[in-house]
Amino acid sequence: MHISHYQAADLREVLDVFDSNVPEHFAESERADFEEFLGAFADHYLVGREEGKVVACGGFAPHRTEPGTWTLCWGMVAAGHHRRGLGARLLRHRLDAIAATGPAAVLLATSQHSAGFFERFGFVTENVVPDGFAPGIDQYDMRLRL
């Protein structure tokens, strides 16, 4: 998988990746928020391609109120490509970029469907909000110290 910076021309394919993960990982109602994010905050958003097609995407951003803390944003792998190590490669790439800035903490909000994946990388659950994203999709707030 080749990882590069998101460009506006990637929008359709990135939204297709999102759509492939509805309703298990994302609620359809989150799509507008994701599209708004891409239009406003895509400076640190990445896409992963195989054979020229976007199969994974995810970003990171400095936390608004905690210096030295970063937030992982909208990470996902196309549903047909799960369990192939692509999410791990994209996560490592993002964590390496964050680590290059110096000592840091990394926060993320994910669902019960992906919390175990992040635990394998050392993330610790700090809070769980039942139905926090949508009915049936709990919000797991997690943290990693780099």
C-alpha positions as MATLAB code, in Angstrom:
seq = 'MHISHYQAADLREVLDVFDSNVPEHFAESERADFEEFLGAFADHYLVGREEGKVVACGGFAPHRTEPGTWTLCWGMVAAGHHRRGLGARLLRHRLDAIAATGPAAVLLATSQHSAGFFERFGFVTENVVPDGFAPGIDQYDMRLRL';
ca = [
       0.000    0.000    0.000;
       1.305    3.440   -0.957;
       0.439    6.203    1.542;
       0.176    9.831    0.423;
      -1.513   13.070    1.465;
      -5.218   13.453    0.772;
      -6.161   15.690   -2.168;
      -9.613   17.088   -2.960;
      -9.679   14.801   -6.020;
      -9.700   11.820   -3.595;
     -13.061   12.822   -2.090;
     -15.269   10.360   -4.015;
     -13.033    7.371   -3.264;
     -12.616    8.328    0.398;
     -16.396    8.617    0.772;
     -16.707    5.186   -0.856;
     -14.382    3.795    1.847;
     -16.586    5.428    4.494;
     -19.773    4.055    2.895;
     -18.323    0.544    2.832;
     -18.058    0.683    6.634;
     -21.695    1.692    7.278;
     -23.460    0.553    9.449;
     -20.974   -1.567   11.438;
     -18.209    0.985   12.024;
     -19.924    4.270   11.183;
     -23.502    5.510   11.207;
     -24.820    6.941    7.957;
     -25.551   10.141    9.902;
     -21.777   10.646   10.426;
     -21.104   10.966    6.678;
     -21.868   14.698    6.555;
     -19.496   15.316    9.500;
     -16.768   13.349    7.741;
     -17.239   15.265    4.499;
     -17.187   18.574    6.390;
     -13.962   17.492    8.135;
     -12.346   16.723    4.769;
     -13.266   20.146    3.462;
     -11.863   22.017    6.443;
      -9.196   20.001    8.259;
      -7.513   17.667    5.792;
      -3.971   19.024    6.275;
      -2.831   15.834    8.019;
      -5.189   13.406    6.279;
      -3.705   10.476    4.389;
      -4.879    7.962    1.833;
      -3.552    4.471    1.241;
      -3.710    3.138   -2.305;
      -3.351   -0.258   -3.865;
      -3.194   -0.419   -7.643;
      -4.148    3.262   -7.722;
      -7.378    2.795   -5.732;
      -7.967    4.249   -2.251;
      -8.358    1.339    0.176;
      -7.594    3.107    3.468;
      -7.550    6.621    4.884;
      -6.978    8.387    8.172;
      -5.633   11.519    9.707;
      -4.233   13.177   12.787;
      -4.374   16.681   14.193;
      -2.966   18.589   17.155;
      -5.361   18.586   20.089;
      -7.064   21.964   20.504;
      -6.496   22.351   24.247;
      -3.740   19.910   25.270;
      -0.251   20.867   24.031;
       1.804   17.826   23.027;
      -1.344   15.813   22.399;
      -2.617   14.675   19.029;
      -5.953   13.233   17.947;
      -6.389   10.481   15.387;
      -9.176   11.398   12.967;
     -11.447    9.329   10.771;
      -9.262    6.248   10.244;
     -10.766    3.472    8.154;
     -10.074    0.671    5.709;
     -12.466   -0.295    2.912;
     -14.661   -3.129    4.155;
     -13.443   -5.544    1.483;
      -9.848   -5.019    2.639;
     -10.198   -5.544    6.403;
      -7.857   -7.969    8.185;
      -5.015   -7.556    5.685;
      -2.771   -5.344    7.808;
      -3.614   -2.131    5.953;
      -5.086   -0.441    9.024;
      -1.976   -1.345   11.013;
       0.298    0.118    8.327;
      -1.711    3.341    8.190;
      -1.795    3.612   11.989;
       1.984    3.080   12.266;
       2.528    5.722    9.601;
       0.413    8.235   11.536;
       2.021    7.369   14.876;
       5.515    7.709   13.375;
       4.617   11.161   12.015;
       3.328   12.202   15.438;
       6.367   10.758   17.239;
       8.632   12.794   14.962;
       7.239   15.951   16.610;
       8.589   14.894   20.016;
       7.106   13.254   23.100;
       3.349   13.118   22.680;
       0.088   11.597   23.742;
      -2.397   10.375   21.161;
      -6.159   10.364   21.655;
      -8.880    8.756   19.609;
     -12.555    7.978   19.754;
     -13.536    4.676   18.192;
     -16.289    2.091   18.436;
     -16.495   -1.219   20.234;
     -15.790   -2.838   16.863;
     -12.299   -1.305   16.600;
     -11.199   -0.797   20.219;
      -9.408   -4.171   20.301;
      -7.393   -3.229   17.227;
      -6.075   -0.099   18.959;
      -5.385   -1.972   22.209;
      -2.885   -4.118   20.286;
      -0.863   -0.928   19.730;
      -0.935    0.083   23.383;
      -3.977    2.361   23.442;
      -5.872    2.283   26.738;
      -9.608    2.893   27.058;
     -10.323    5.858   29.332;
     -14.083    6.125   28.881;
     -16.970    4.328   27.174;
     -20.157    6.092   26.097;
     -22.924    3.618   25.225;
     -24.491    4.570   21.877;
     -22.045    7.507   21.805;
     -21.825    7.632   18.013;
     -25.255    6.228   17.158;
     -27.646    3.561   18.456;
     -25.620    0.357   18.707;
     -22.277    2.101   18.116;
     -20.586    2.808   21.438;
     -17.847    5.426   21.737;
     -14.530    4.275   23.227;
     -12.217    7.150   24.175;
      -8.652    5.854   24.105;
      -5.148    7.226   24.801;
      -1.579    6.212   23.951;
       1.613    7.802   25.284;
       4.428    7.830   22.720;
];
